[in-house]
Amino acid sequence: MANRSLVAVPSVCSPSFQIVVLSGTVHGVIVSGVTSTGESLCSFDLAVFDDNGRCLVPLTWRNVETPLFAAGDSLLVRGRVVKRFHRAGATTVARTSVEVDEVIESPKPAAIRRLVARSVEHVSPERPRAPRRT
């Protein structure tokens, strides 16, 4: 991904309803790159474990050149779901990932509670829609 140009696509849903909180370990290498607009970006996978095993979640983090954590480090991440499109040869490929807003390394229970509380503060009720005419 370091040499691919990324194009951000505006989300259809309100960002306040796309809040994701993940806890897991960094999996694989962290790749740094630059978007087509010149913004620094790093991407990596977070291994999230549940009763069914491991799930790898792709993460992207804007305005960060190289984070201080590495593979195997435990993280707590707050972000939002985004869909990006990039060129792969002659075709365009879509990739869904979580865009990181906040990271806590080696989270303790108190830090987890604070992050979840901040996440809840970002949720706002949806605006009422006008009734449909029939």
ZABA-680197 format. One record per residue (C-alpha): residue in three letters; chain; x, y, z. Coordinates in steps of 0.001 Angstrom, whole numbers. Example, Ala and Ser with C-alpha at 12.3 -4.5 7.8 and 13.67 -1.06 7.14 Angstrom:
! ZABA-680197
<rec zami="ALA" gutor="A" x="12300" y="-4500" z="7800"/>
<rec zami="SER" gutor="A" x="13670" y="-1060" z="7140"/>
This chain:
! ZABA-680197
<rec zami="MET" gutor="A" x="0" y="0" z="0"/>
<rec zami="ALA" gutor="A" x="2950" y="2333" z="401"/>
<rec zami="ASN" gutor="A" x="3033" y="3174" z="-3308"/>
<rec zami="ARG" gutor="A" x="-700" y="3147" z="-4103"/>
<rec zami="SER" gutor="A" x="-2713" y="6318" z="-4304"/>
<rec zami="LEU" gutor="A" x="-5792" y="6335" z="-2088"/>
<rec zami="VAL" gutor="A" x="-8980" y="8234" z="-2759"/>
<rec zami="ALA" gutor="A" x="-11240" y="9035" z="178"/>
<rec zami="VAL" gutor="A" x="-14948" y="8568" z="-413"/>
<rec zami="PRO" gutor="A" x="-17391" y="10553" z="1723"/>
<rec zami="SER" gutor="A" x="-19528" y="8386" z="3954"/>
<rec zami="VAL" gutor="A" x="-23241" y="8112" z="3344"/>
<rec zami="CYS" gutor="A" x="-24156" y="7618" z="6984"/>
<rec zami="SER" gutor="A" x="-23557" y="10125" z="9720"/>
<rec zami="PRO" gutor="A" x="-20120" y="9531" z="11288"/>
<rec zami="SER" gutor="A" x="-21701" y="9595" z="14735"/>
<rec zami="PHE" gutor="A" x="-23307" y="6234" z="13994"/>
<rec zami="GLN" gutor="A" x="-20166" y="4596" z="12658"/>
<rec zami="ILE" gutor="A" x="-18188" y="4565" z="15877"/>
<rec zami="VAL" gutor="A" x="-16119" y="1421" z="16274"/>
<rec zami="VAL" gutor="A" x="-14183" y="421" z="19393"/>
<rec zami="LEU" gutor="A" x="-11774" y="-2485" z="18925"/>
<rec zami="SER" gutor="A" x="-9426" y="-4254" z="21298"/>
<rec zami="GLY" gutor="A" x="-6746" y="-6552" z="19921"/>
<rec zami="THR" gutor="A" x="-3129" y="-6995" z="18927"/>
<rec zami="VAL" gutor="A" x="-1224" y="-5561" z="15987"/>
<rec zami="HIS" gutor="A" x="-819" y="-8224" z="13306"/>
<rec zami="GLY" gutor="A" x="1908" y="-8087" z="10675"/>
<rec zami="VAL" gutor="A" x="3807" y="-5058" z="9498"/>
<rec zami="ILE" gutor="A" x="2749" y="-1430" z="9721"/>
<rec zami="VAL" gutor="A" x="2888" y="181" z="6276"/>
<rec zami="SER" gutor="A" x="3388" y="3927" z="5916"/>
<rec zami="GLY" gutor="A" x="2495" y="5889" z="2801"/>
<rec zami="VAL" gutor="A" x="1140" y="9121" z="1390"/>
<rec zami="THR" gutor="A" x="-2326" y="9725" z="-82"/>
<rec zami="SER" gutor="A" x="-2909" y="11408" z="-3430"/>
<rec zami="THR" gutor="A" x="-3474" y="14665" z="-1520"/>
<rec zami="GLY" gutor="A" x="-82" y="14434" z="206"/>
<rec zami="GLU" gutor="A" x="-1446" y="13362" z="3582"/>
<rec zami="SER" gutor="A" x="645" y="10837" z="5549"/>
<rec zami="LEU" gutor="A" x="-1104" y="7576" z="6306"/>
<rec zami="CYS" gutor="A" x="-228" y="4272" z="7927"/>
<rec zami="SER" gutor="A" x="-2127" y="1015" z="7710"/>
<rec zami="PHE" gutor="A" x="-2008" y="-2218" z="9658"/>
<rec zami="ASP" gutor="A" x="-4211" y="-5102" z="10729"/>
<rec zami="LEU" gutor="A" x="-5589" y="-5574" z="14222"/>
<rec zami="ALA" gutor="A" x="-6183" y="-9164" z="15328"/>
<rec zami="VAL" gutor="A" x="-9421" y="-9226" z="17319"/>
<rec zami="PHE" gutor="A" x="-10252" y="-12414" z="19189"/>
<rec zami="ASP" gutor="A" x="-13692" y="-13786" z="20050"/>
<rec zami="ASP" gutor="A" x="-15233" y="-17186" z="20817"/>
<rec zami="ASN" gutor="A" x="-14921" y="-18200" z="17145"/>
<rec zami="GLY" gutor="A" x="-11221" y="-17398" z="16882"/>
<rec zami="ARG" gutor="A" x="-9281" y="-14541" z="15341"/>
<rec zami="CYS" gutor="A" x="-10536" y="-11890" z="12943"/>
<rec zami="LEU" gutor="A" x="-8165" y="-9467" z="11196"/>
<rec zami="VAL" gutor="A" x="-9511" y="-5917" z="10900"/>
<rec zami="PRO" gutor="A" x="-7719" y="-3559" z="8480"/>
<rec zami="LEU" gutor="A" x="-7010" y="-123" z="9997"/>
<rec zami="THR" gutor="A" x="-5864" y="3140" z="8448"/>
<rec zami="TRP" gutor="A" x="-4550" y="6066" z="10465"/>
<rec zami="ARG" gutor="A" x="-4220" y="9501" z="8892"/>
<rec zami="ASN" gutor="A" x="-1620" y="12148" z="9735"/>
<rec zami="VAL" gutor="A" x="674" y="9601" z="11361"/>
<rec zami="GLU" gutor="A" x="3906" y="8684" z="9644"/>
<rec zami="THR" gutor="A" x="5099" y="5736" z="11742"/>
<rec zami="PRO" gutor="A" x="3494" y="4810" z="15076"/>
<rec zami="LEU" gutor="A" x="5610" y="3665" z="18009"/>
<rec zami="PHE" gutor="A" x="3886" y="302" z="18431"/>
<rec zami="ALA" gutor="A" x="4762" y="-2882" z="16533"/>
<rec zami="ALA" gutor="A" x="3422" y="-6354" z="15725"/>
<rec zami="GLY" gutor="A" x="2162" y="-8152" z="18812"/>
<rec zami="ASP" gutor="A" x="1428" y="-4983" z="20816"/>
<rec zami="SER" gutor="A" x="-1963" y="-4729" z="22501"/>
<rec zami="LEU" gutor="A" x="-4134" y="-1784" z="21391"/>
<rec zami="LEU" gutor="A" x="-7513" y="-244" z="22035"/>
<rec zami="VAL" gutor="A" x="-8745" y="1667" z="18970"/>
<rec zami="ARG" gutor="A" x="-11627" y="4070" z="18383"/>
<rec zami="GLY" gutor="A" x="-12523" y="4851" z="14794"/>
<rec zami="ARG" gutor="A" x="-15152" y="4682" z="12068"/>
<rec zami="VAL" gutor="A" x="-15875" y="2411" z="9128"/>
<rec zami="VAL" gutor="A" x="-14856" y="3787" z="5710"/>
<rec zami="LYS" gutor="A" x="-14725" y="2414" z="2197"/>
<rec zami="ARG" gutor="A" x="-11790" y="3380" z="-12"/>
<rec zami="PHE" gutor="A" x="-11084" y="2788" z="-3668"/>
<rec zami="HIS" gutor="A" x="-7635" y="2402" z="-5198"/>
<rec zami="ARG" gutor="A" x="-6201" y="1412" z="-8526"/>
<rec zami="ALA" gutor="A" x="-4767" y="-2058" z="-8941"/>
<rec zami="GLY" gutor="A" x="-3462" y="-2291" z="-12480"/>
<rec zami="ALA" gutor="A" x="-6289" y="-1567" z="-14888"/>
<rec zami="THR" gutor="A" x="-9076" y="-2031" z="-12329"/>
<rec zami="THR" gutor="A" x="-10352" y="-206" z="-9279"/>
<rec zami="VAL" gutor="A" x="-10550" y="-2151" z="-6029"/>
<rec zami="ALA" gutor="A" x="-12723" y="-1291" z="-3017"/>
<rec zami="ARG" gutor="A" x="-11472" y="-1862" z="514"/>
<rec zami="THR" gutor="A" x="-13467" y="-1431" z="3700"/>
<rec zami="SER" gutor="A" x="-11439" y="-563" z="6783"/>
<rec zami="VAL" gutor="A" x="-11606" y="1264" z="10078"/>
<rec zami="GLU" gutor="A" x="-10173" y="4779" z="10016"/>
<rec zami="VAL" gutor="A" x="-8491" y="5358" z="13371"/>
<rec zami="ASP" gutor="A" x="-9369" y="8400" z="15478"/>
<rec zami="GLU" gutor="A" x="-7681" y="7362" z="18721"/>
<rec zami="VAL" gutor="A" x="-5292" y="4632" z="19892"/>
<rec zami="ILE" gutor="A" x="-4405" y="3539" z="23405"/>
<rec zami="GLU" gutor="A" x="-1425" y="1204" z="23766"/>
<rec zami="SER" gutor="A" x="-1538" y="-1538" z="26427"/>
<rec zami="PRO" gutor="A" x="-4955" y="-384" z="27659"/>
<rec zami="LYS" gutor="A" x="-5822" y="-609" z="31344"/>
<rec zami="PRO" gutor="A" x="-9471" y="-952" z="32487"/>
<rec zami="ALA" gutor="A" x="-9746" y="2742" z="33471"/>
<rec zami="ALA" gutor="A" x="-8426" y="3852" z="30053"/>
<rec zami="ILE" gutor="A" x="-10932" y="1547" z="28341"/>
<rec zami="ARG" gutor="A" x="-13817" y="3079" z="30309"/>
<rec zami="ARG" gutor="A" x="-12679" y="6624" z="29424"/>
<rec zami="LEU" gutor="A" x="-12373" y="5801" z="25710"/>
<rec zami="VAL" gutor="A" x="-15827" y="4209" z="25629"/>
<rec zami="ALA" gutor="A" x="-17289" y="7235" z="27463"/>
<rec zami="ARG" gutor="A" x="-15701" y="9602" z="24904"/>
<rec zami="SER" gutor="A" x="-17089" y="7421" z="22108"/>
<rec zami="VAL" gutor="A" x="-20611" y="7623" z="23505"/>
<rec zami="GLU" gutor="A" x="-20308" y="11436" z="23646"/>
<rec zami="HIS" gutor="A" x="-19852" y="11429" z="19837"/>
<rec zami="VAL" gutor="A" x="-23221" y="9727" z="19290"/>
<rec zami="SER" gutor="A" x="-26022" y="12119" z="18466"/>
<rec zami="PRO" gutor="A" x="-29641" y="11310" z="17712"/>
<rec zami="GLU" gutor="A" x="-30611" y="11127" z="14070"/>
<rec zami="ARG" gutor="A" x="-32542" y="14096" z="12728"/>
<rec zami="PRO" gutor="A" x="-36243" y="13364" z="12290"/>
<rec zami="ARG" gutor="A" x="-37212" y="12802" z="8681"/>
<rec zami="ALA" gutor="A" x="-40129" y="14507" z="7017"/>
<rec zami="PRO" gutor="A" x="-43111" y="12189" z="6651"/>
<rec zami="ARG" gutor="A" x="-43572" y="10618" z="3239"/>
<rec zami="ARG" gutor="A" x="-46472" y="11688" z="1138"/>
<rec zami="THR" gutor="A" x="-48560" y="8887" z="-249"/>
